[in-house]
């Protein structure tokens, strides 16, 4: 699995952090998504996919 984020699309809702905190964080200054792990382990795959689905700005891309 490979995860990418587009900070230009991000609106800072934080849904990704709530769903997969081991993979996503938010910047302190702007609240935009910070990708902590672009290749998360398989046991986080469902959470990462769910985070991508929940993102209101479609700023997260997941490739298998």
DASULMO-V24665 format. One line per field, one symbol per residue. ss: DSSP state (a for helix, b for strand, c for the rest). Layout:
ss=???
This chain:
ss=cbbbbcccccccccaaaaaccccbbbccccccbbbccccccaaaaaaaaaaaaacccccbbbbc
